[in-house]
Amino acid sequence: MSDASLSPAREDLQRGLSNRHLQLIAIGGAIGTGLFLGSGKVISLTGPSVLFIYAVIGCMMFLLMRSLGELLLSNLNYKTFGDIAKDLIGPWAGYFVSWTYWITWIVICVADIIAITSYVSYINASIPNWVPAAITAAVLAILNLQPVRFFGEFEFWFSIIKIVAILALIATGLVLLLSGFENPDTGTRSSIAHLWDHGGMFPYGASGFLLGFQLGIFSFIGVELVGTAAAETKDPRHNLPRAINSIVLRVLIFYIGALTVIMSITPWDKLDPDESPFVTTFAYAGFSAAAFAINLVVLTSAASSANSGFYSGTRMMHALAHDGHAPARFALVDARGVPRRAVFFSAVFVFSAVPILLLGDSVIEAFTFVTSVASTFIVFVWSMIAISFIAYLRKHPERHRDSSFKTPFPRIVPWLVLAFFAFILVTLLLADDTRLPLLCTPVWFVILAGMWQLTKRRLAREGRPLTAAVELPDRGEGARLGE
């Protein structure tokens, strides 16, 4: 494929994802690896108030996704968050959102690959770390060179595994709870009263409750993937609302339901923060292979996150190239609608997981810091979605009026979400392990501002607009939005 074949529009990305793909991508995005491994630490720091923390975060993310859903359906020519931001805020916003989202997911993808090596080491310590890292990176590249329906199919089954693990945990816990199981380690009998009998629902007071948010928020990274996938989903007017509307139910079942059962079996103050509470609960039920099984589930979860991150990165790079904000060759797609050159470009960075592992612990520690910085970037991207919705209400009131997938309390919700994200930033400043990464994030935006100035000058020299225009929605479409 030559550069001359560059398409002037991005409809070359084929709508190959079905409803079941989108539904499971949405579920997978709402279930982070942290639920399986990190929930013990969160519980140890917050106590039973973790249930309220996840409920509040889940509610806020649902409201944000409702706003994103209405934005995407207001004009089906929006393909990415960058398209929305550049059209409703300005070209600079699209540039900042797209590059920030790209680097965030590339870094998280590399982190997931490094994590996968530790899970493989648990299964077989004799395997050199670079081997699973190289194999995983190669498999991810190959998967993302396939038509988008293959991505959807793999994410479908990855999500099924996570769902089965959580539902099995809940079922196992209910059996233990209803049978009056006596915990052999703590000498306590299973009871729902454990939620309030060990220091109350807020054992660490307001400070412990508030600091729990900075741990819980990052479990939801990836929930916005449903918006990225919507551009390649069949019949998004029907499928996208269904995926978004089920977010609250998923949070109730997968987070609150699972953690309620766990803390009813074992009092929260008796849980080992360094162990997965999933492993502990299964072990009490006589499932001796619990640790091995949960590690397989977590490995699958990390692979799912890496696959989704790679996919999102390539689509964002494709969009940047189309706008003139990245080399034009990355906008090329093959006959199957795959942006191959964007895949190869992103793969170069994903394969950096191999030398990071080979260079030793000091490099991994530095990369862990970079990962923390990248994680805070997602709050910026989420905030820009809310700001875009505010601009949408001001610029296109008729689209909001005609939409049948309206955001509830539209004049209040985006401001409420932005206030919540400001609160999250405050909690990140208060916590020792997140303060420095947060304070370093402005460096990225200073670099990005410099890149934007250079990009503007280049586009001006070439006589090109600052960004590609987003086509208007089809006439007569507005009344059907969201139906």
Residue pairs with C-beta under 8 A, 6 or more apart in sequence:
1 332
1 334
1 340
3 328
3 329
3 332
5 332
6 328
6 329
6 331
6 332
7 331
7 332
7 333
9 471
10 79
10 318
10 319
10 322
10 331
12 333
12 337
13 79
13 148
13 231
13 232
13 315
13 318
13 333
13 337
13 339
14 147
14 148
14 232
14 336
14 337
15 231
15 232
15 233
15 234
15 236
16 147
16 148
16 149
16 152
16 232
16 234
16 337
17 25
17 148
17 149
17 151
17 152
17 229
17 232
17 233
17 234
18 149
18 152
18 233
18 234
18 239
19 233
19 234
19 235
19 238
19 239
19 242
20 156
21 149
21 152
21 153
21 155
21 156
21 229
21 233
22 152
22 226
22 229
22 230
22 233
22 239
22 240
22 243
23 239
23 242
23 243
23 246
24 155
24 156
24 159
24 160
25 152
25 155
25 156
25 159
25 225
25 226
25 229
25 243
25 308
26 223
26 225
26 226
26 243
26 244
26 246
26 247
26 250
27 159
27 162
27 163
27 246
27 250
27 254
28 155
28 158
28 159
28 162
28 222
28 225
28 304
28 308
29 222
29 223
29 224
29 225
29 226
29 308
30 61
30 220
30 222
30 223
30 247
30 250
30 251
30 254
31 159
31 162
31 163
31 166
31 250
31 254
31 301
32 218
32 219
32 220
32 221
32 222
32 301
32 305
33 112
33 115
33 298
33 301
33 302
33 305
34 42
34 218
34 219
35 166
35 219
35 254
35 255
35 258
36 165
36 276
36 278
36 294
36 297
36 298
36 301
37 276
37 298
38 215
38 219
39 50
39 259
39 262
39 276
39 277
39 278
40 271
40 272
40 273
40 274
40 275
40 276
40 277
41 215
41 273
41 274
42 50
42 53
42 212
42 215
42 216
43 50
43 259
43 262
43 263
43 268
43 271
43 273
43 277
44 268
44 269
44 271
44 273
45 204
45 208
45 211
45 212
45 215
45 273
46 53
46 204
46 208
46 209
46 211
46 212
46 215
47 198
47 199
47 200
47 201
47 202
47 203
47 204
47 208
47 268
47 269
48 195
48 196
48 200
48 201
48 202
48 203
48 263
48 268
49 201
49 202
49 203
49 204
49 208
49 209
49 212
50 212
50 216
50 259
51 195
51 201
51 256
51 259
51 260
52 201
52 209
53 209
53 212
53 213
53 216
54 216
54 219
54 251
54 255
54 256
54 259
55 251
55 252
55 256
56 213
57 213
57 216
57 217
57 219
57 220
58 220
58 247
58 248
58 251
58 252
58 255
59 248
60 416
60 417
60 420
61 220
61 223
61 247
61 251
62 244
62 247
62 248
62 251
63 407
63 408
63 413
63 416
63 417
64 224
64 382
64 385
64 386
64 417
65 223
65 224
65 226
65 227
65 244
65 247
66 244
66 405
66 407
66 408
66 413
67 385
67 386
67 389
67 407
67 410
67 413
67 414
67 417
68 81
68 224
68 227
68 244
68 385
68 389
69 227
69 240
69 241
69 244
69 405
69 482
70 389
70 392
70 400
70 403
70 405
70 406
70 407
70 481
70 482
71 78
71 84
71 88
71 385
71 388
71 389
71 392
72 78
72 84
72 227
72 230
72 236
72 240
73 236
73 237
73 240
73 241
73 403
73 405
73 481
73 482
74 392
74 396
74 399
74 400
74 403
74 473
74 478
74 481
75 87
75 399
75 470
75 471
75 472
75 473
76 236
76 237
76 473
76 474
76 477
77 83
77 470
77 471
77 472
77 473
78 84
78 87
78 231
78 470
79 231
79 315
79 319
80 98
80 101
80 228
80 231
80 315
80 316
80 319
81 97
81 98
81 101
81 224
81 227
81 228
81 381
81 384
81 385
81 388
82 94
82 95
82 97
82 98
82 101
82 316
82 319
82 320
82 323
83 94
83 319
83 470
84 385
84 388
85 93
85 94
85 96
85 97
85 98
85 384
85 387
85 388
86 93
86 94
86 95
86 323
86 467
86 470
87 94
87 470
88 388
88 391
88 392
88 395
89 384
89 387
89 388
89 391
91 323
91 466
91 467
92 452
93 384
93 387
93 388
94 323
94 325
94 467
95 320
95 323
95 325
95 448
95 452
95 455
95 467
96 384
96 445
96 448
96 452
97 380
97 381
97 384
98 316
98 319
98 320
98 323
98 325
99 320
99 325
99 448
99 451
100 377
100 380
100 381
100 444
100 448
101 312
101 316
101 377
101 378
101 381
102 312
102 313
102 316
102 317
102 320
102 346
103 374
103 377
103 444
104 374
104 375
104 377
104 378
104 381
105 308
105 309
105 310
105 312
105 313
105 316
106 309
106 313
106 346
106 349
106 350
107 370
107 371
107 374
108 221
108 305
108 306
108 309
108 371
108 374
108 375
109 140
109 305
109 306
109 309
109 310
109 313
109 350
110 349
110 350
110 352
110 353
110 356
110 367
111 367
111 368
111 371
112 302
112 303
112 305
112 306
112 309
113 133
113 136
113 137
113 140
113 302
113 306
113 350
113 353
114 133
114 353
114 356
114 357
114 364
114 367
115 302
116 132
116 133
116 136
116 299
116 302
116 303
116 306
117 129
117 130
117 132
117 133
117 357
119 295
119 296
119 298
119 299
119 302
120 127
120 132
120 299
121 127
121 129
122 295
123 292
123 295
129 357
129 358
130 354
130 357
130 358
133 353
133 354
133 357
134 351
134 354
136 303
136 306
136 353
137 347
137 350
137 351
137 353
137 354
140 306
140 307
140 310
140 347
140 350
141 310
141 343
141 344
141 347
141 350
143 150
143 151
143 154
143 307
143 310
144 151
144 307
144 310
144 311
144 314
144 338
144 343
144 346
145 338
145 340
145 343
146 336
146 338
147 336
147 337
147 338
148 232
148 337
148 338
151 307
151 311
152 229
154 304
154 307
155 304
155 307
155 308
158 300
158 301
158 303
158 304
158 307
159 304
161 297
161 300
161 301
162 297
162 300
162 301
162 304
163 254
165 278
165 293
165 294
165 297
166 253
166 254
166 258
168 282
169 258
169 261
169 262
169 278
169 281
169 282
170 253
170 257
170 258
170 261
172 281
172 282
172 285
172 287
173 258
173 261
173 262
173 264
173 265
173 281
174 261
175 285
176 190
176 265
176 281
176 284
176 285
177 190
177 191
177 192
177 261
177 264
177 265
179 190
180 189
180 190
181 189
181 190
181 265
181 284
182 188
182 189
182 190
183 189
183 190
183 265
183 266
183 270
183 284
184 284
185 266
185 270
186 266
186 267
186 270
188 194
188 266
188 267
188 270
190 264
190 265
191 197
191 264
192 260
192 264
194 263
194 264
194 266
194 267
194 268
195 201
195 260
195 263
195 264
195 268
197 267
198 267
198 268
198 269
199 269
202 208
202 209
203 268
203 269
210 427
210 430
211 427
211 430
211 431
213 423
213 424
213 427
214 424
214 427
214 428
214 430
214 431
214 434
217 379
217 424
218 375
218 378
219 255
221 375
221 378
222 305
222 308
223 247
224 378
224 381
224 382
224 385
225 308
225 312
226 240
226 243
226 244
228 311
228 312
228 315
228 316
230 236
230 239
230 240
231 315
232 337
233 239
233 240
237 480
237 481
237 482
237 483
238 483
240 405
241 405
241 482
258 278
259 277
261 281
262 271
262 277
262 278
262 280
262 281
263 271
265 281
265 284
266 277
266 280
266 281
266 284
271 277
271 280
272 280
276 291
276 294
276 298
278 290
278 294
279 290
279 291
279 294
280 290
281 290
282 290
282 293
282 294
283 290
283 291
287 293
306 350
310 343
310 346
310 347
310 350
313 346
314 339
314 342
314 343
314 346
315 339
315 342
317 326
317 330
317 339
317 342
317 345
317 346
318 330
318 331
318 333
318 339
318 342
320 326
320 330
321 327
321 328
321 329
321 330
321 331
321 342
322 331
322 468
323 467
323 468
324 455
324 459
324 464
324 465
324 466
324 467
324 468
325 455
325 467
329 341
330 339
330 341
330 342
330 345
331 339
331 342
332 339
332 340
332 341
333 339
333 340
334 340
356 363
356 364
356 367
357 364
369 436
369 437
372 433
372 434
372 437
373 437
373 438
373 440
373 441
373 444
375 437
376 425
376 428
376 434
376 437
376 438
376 441
377 441
377 444
379 421
379 424
379 425
380 441
382 417
382 421
383 417
383 418
383 421
386 414
386 415
386 417
386 418
386 421
387 414
387 418
389 407
389 410
389 413
389 414
390 414
390 415
392 399
392 400
393 400
393 410
393 411
398 478
399 473
399 478
399 481
400 406
400 410
402 478
402 479
402 481
403 478
403 481
403 482
404 480
404 481
404 482
404 483
405 481
405 482
406 482
407 413
407 414
425 438
428 434
428 435
428 437
428 438
429 435
429 438
429 439
456 466
459 465
459 466
